């Protein structure tokens, strides 16, 4: 029997409703199916994130790996495509995949050594930037979500969402984010983006100092990658340093990266507004800091 963490069950119910409850109920059978099909042996307690259950396992030859079980959605559907494209170069290696269920067998990294534990936030930021520079050097394979589709959809959703924001200053800030997006939307880019590379999504490994995990990939401009490293381990006094360091390391055009970062703030704020949640003050402050940056 596998342990289903209560927190995973709660988040699946919160975000996915009946589909999430069905996923949780099916997990024991799903795990048993792939342990058998891929000749795996459990090798320790289960781990989990917001969306997935991760089981440490041993392959038939004794190689450590992890079995990742998740509810497929638009974001996770592209994960195996991205991992195959990177082929272990800067990211965790994909060992096997079941398209019907989204189940993946991945190489095992060291969950006890995450980049979020590195005391020097500047060094952690530079590590993120170096990984992003490497990962986004790969062109996006066919079949991924595209920033070319996401950007115009964000602009269409903005006017009704702004009407639900009561504070005039916040409305003006989000309108500026939308204006910045309009400046770059006609050149959305074609690089393979991780989309969610924050400090908890970088783990140590024996074969490399740090590797990226858990991509929610799309095809687009690398400037759309920066916000997670600005928001995670947030420090208002450090936002501009991190932004400048990351754009330098990735050799990005700074005004374009600024515009895409403001677009990313807009994306998150639209989700929050449409779901009836309060806007994240840290992300609004990041937008204020970068709004007039050059």
C-alpha positions in Angstrom: 0.0 0.0 0.0 1.2 3.5 -0.8 0.7 6.5 1.5 -1.5 9.2 0.0 -0.6 12.5 1.8 -3.6 14.4 3.1 -2.1 17.6 1.8 -2.1 16.2 -1.8 -5.7 15.0 -1.5 -6.7 18.5 -0.2 -5.0 20.4 -3.0 -6.4 18.0 -5.7 -9.9 18.6 -4.3 -9.3 22.4 -4.1 -7.9 22.8 -7.6 -9.5 20.0 -9.6 -12.8 19.2 -7.7 -14.4 15.9 -8.6 -11.6 15.0 -11.1 -9.0 15.6 -8.3 -11.0 13.3 -5.9 -11.2 10.6 -8.6 -7.4 10.9 -9.2 -6.7 10.5 -5.5 -9.0 7.4 -5.3 -7.3 5.8 -8.3 -3.7 6.4 -7.1 -3.2 3.1 -5.2 -4.3 1.1 -8.3 -2.3 3.3 -10.7 0.9 3.0 -8.6 0.5 -0.8 -8.4 -0.1 -1.0 -12.2 3.1 0.8 -13.1 5.2 -0.8 -10.3 4.3 -4.1 -12.0 4.5 -3.0 -15.7 7.9 -1.3 -15.3 9.3 -3.9 -12.9 9.8 -1.5 -10.0 10.3 -2.0 -6.3 9.3 0.7 -3.8 12.3 2.2 -2.1 11.2 4.7 0.6 8.4 6.9 1.7 6.4 8.8 -0.9 6.9 12.5 -1.7 4.5 14.9 -3.2 4.0 18.4 -4.5 0.8 20.4 -5.3 0.0 18.2 -8.3 1.8 14.9 -8.2 2.7 11.9 -6.0 6.3 10.8 -6.4 7.4 7.3 -5.3 11.1 6.4 -4.9 11.7 3.1 -6.6 14.4 0.7 -7.8 14.4 -0.6 -11.3 14.9 -4.3 -12.1 18.7 -3.7 -12.3 18.8 -1.9 -9.0 19.0 1.6 -10.5 17.3 4.3 -8.3 14.5 6.2 -9.9 11.2 7.8 -9.0 7.7 7.1 -10.3 5.7 10.3 -10.8 1.9 10.0 -10.8 -0.1 13.1 -11.7 -3.4 14.2 -13.1 -2.7 15.3 -16.7 -3.6 18.9 -17.6 -2.6 21.5 -20.1 0.5 22.4 -18.1 1.8 18.9 -17.4 1.0 17.4 -20.8 4.1 18.9 -22.3 6.5 17.7 -19.5 7.7 14.5 -21.3 8.1 16.4 -24.5 10.4 18.9 -22.8 12.3 16.3 -20.9 13.0 14.3 -24.0 14.2 17.4 -25.8 16.6 18.3 -23.0 17.6 14.6 -22.7 19.0 15.1 -19.2 21.2 18.1 -20.2 20.3 20.6 -17.4 17.2 18.7 -16.4 16.1 15.5 -14.8 16.2 12.6 -17.3 13.0 10.9 -18.4 13.3 7.1 -18.3 9.8 6.0 -19.3 6.4 7.6 -19.9 2.8 6.4 -20.3 0.9 9.0 -22.5 -2.6 7.8 -21.5 -2.1 8.5 -17.8 0.8 11.0 -17.8 2.8 8.7 -15.5 6.5 9.1 -15.8 9.6 7.2 -14.6 12.4 9.7 -13.9 16.0 9.4 -12.7 16.3 10.0 -9.0 17.9 13.2 -7.8 18.6 14.2 -4.2 15.4 15.7 -2.7 17.3 16.6 0.4 19.5 19.1 -1.5 17.3 21.7 -3.1 18.5 25.1 -4.4 16.1 26.7 -2.0 18.4 25.5 0.9 21.4 27.4 -0.5 21.9 30.3 2.0 23.4 32.7 -0.6 20.3 33.9 -2.5 22.5 35.7 -5.1 24.3 32.5 -5.9 21.0 30.6 -6.1 19.7 33.2 -8.5 22.7 32.9 -10.7 22.3 29.1 -10.7 18.7 29.5 -11.9 19.9 32.0 -14.6 22.7 29.6 -15.8 20.2 26.7 -16.0 17.7 28.9 -17.9 20.3 30.0 -20.3 21.2 26.4 -21.0 17.6 25.1 -21.2 16.2 27.9 -23.3 19.0 27.3 -25.9 16.9 24.4 -27.1 14.1 25.1 -29.6 10.7 24.1 -28.5 9.5 20.8 -30.0 6.1 20.6 -31.7 3.0 20.0 -29.6 3.7 22.4 -26.7 1.6 25.3 -25.4 2.7 28.5 -27.2 3.3 31.9 -25.8 2.0 33.0 -29.3 -1.5 31.8 -28.2 -1.2 32.7 -24.5 -0.3 36.4 -25.0 -3.3 37.5 -27.0 -5.6 35.5 -24.7 -4.2 37.4 -21.7 -4.9 40.7 -23.5 -8.5 39.6 -24.2 -9.1 38.7 -20.6 -7.6 41.9 -19.1 -10.5 44.4 -19.5 -13.2 42.3 -17.7 -10.7 41.4 -15.0 -9.6 45.0 -14.4 -13.3 45.9 -13.9 -13.2 43.6 -10.8 -10.2 45.3 -9.3 -11.4 47.9 -6.8 -8.2 49.8 -6.2 -7.5 52.5 -8.9 -3.7 52.3 -8.4 -3.7 48.5 -8.8 -5.9 48.8 -11.9 -3.4 51.3 -13.4 -0.5 49.0 -12.6 -2.1 46.0 -14.3 -3.1 48.2 -17.3 0.6 49.1 -17.6 1.5 45.4 -17.5 -1.0 44.8 -20.4 0.5 47.7 -22.3 4.0 46.2 -21.9 2.7 42.9 -23.2 1.2 44.5 -26.2 4.7 45.9 -27.1 6.2 42.4 -27.4 3.2 40.1 -28.2 4.0 40.1 -31.9 7.3 38.4 -31.2 6.5 35.6 -28.8 9.6 33.5 -29.4 10.2 29.8 -30.0 12.5 28.6 -27.3 11.8 25.7 -25.0 10.7 27.3 -21.7 10.5 25.6 -18.3 8.0 28.2 -17.1 8.2 27.3 -13.4 11.9 27.3 -12.5 12.0 28.5 -8.9 14.5 27.4 -6.2 12.5 24.4 -5.1 12.4 23.0 -8.6 16.2 22.7 -8.8 17.8 19.6 -7.1 21.3 18.4 -6.7 22.5 15.2 -8.4 25.6 13.0 -8.6 26.1 13.6 -12.3 25.6 17.4 -12.2 25.6 20.1 -9.4 22.0 21.2 -10.1 19.3 19.9 -12.4 15.8 21.3 -13.1 12.7 19.3 -12.4 8.9 19.7 -12.9 8.7 21.8 -16.0 5.4 23.2 -17.2 6.8 23.9 -20.6 5.8 26.1 -23.4 7.3 27.6 -26.5 8.2 31.3 -26.2 10.6 34.1 -25.2 13.1 33.4 -22.4 12.1 36.7 -20.8 8.8 34.9 -19.7 11.0 32.7 -17.4 12.2 35.2 -14.9 9.3 35.9 -12.5 9.5 32.6 -10.4 13.1 33.4 -9.3 12.0 37.0 -8.4 8.9 36.0 -6.4 10.3 32.9 -4.7 12.4 33.8 -1.6 11.0 37.3 -2.2 13.1 40.3 -1.0 11.8 43.7 -2.2 15.3 45.1 -2.0 16.7 42.4 -4.2 14.3 42.4 -7.1 16.3 44.7 -9.3 19.6 42.9 -8.6 18.1 39.5 -9.5 16.4 40.9 -12.6 19.6 42.5 -13.8 21.7 39.5 -13.0 19.4 37.1 -14.8 19.0 39.2 -17.9 22.8 39.6 -18.1 23.4 35.8 -17.6 20.8 34.9 -20.3 22.0 37.7 -22.6 18.5 39.1 -22.9 17.3 42.4 -24.2 16.4 44.1 -20.9 13.4 46.1 -22.1 11.9 43.0 -23.7 12.6 40.9 -20.6 11.0 43.6 -18.5 7.9 43.5 -20.7 7.6 39.7 -20.6 8.1 39.7 -16.8 5.3 42.2 -16.4 3.2 40.0 -18.7 3.9 37.1 -16.3 2.6 39.2 -13.4 -0.5 40.0 -15.4 -1.0 36.3 -16.1 -0.9 35.5 -12.4 -3.1 38.4 -11.4 -5.7 37.4 -14.0 -5.9 33.9 -12.6 -6.3 35.3 -9.0 -8.9 37.9 -10.0 -11.0 35.4 -12.1 -10.9 32.9 -9.2 -12.0 35.5 -6.7 -8.7 35.4 -4.8 -6.8 38.5 -3.6 -3.9 39.6 -5.7 -0.4 38.6 -4.4 1.2 41.8 -2.9 4.7 40.6 -3.6 4.0 40.2 -7.4 2.4 43.7 -7.5 5.5 45.1 -5.9 7.7 43.4 -8.4 5.7 45.0 -11.2 6.0 48.4 -9.5 9.8 47.9 -9.3 10.2 46.9 -12.9 7.5 49.1 -14.5 9.9 51.9 -15.3 13.1 49.8 -15.3 15.5 50.2 -18.2 
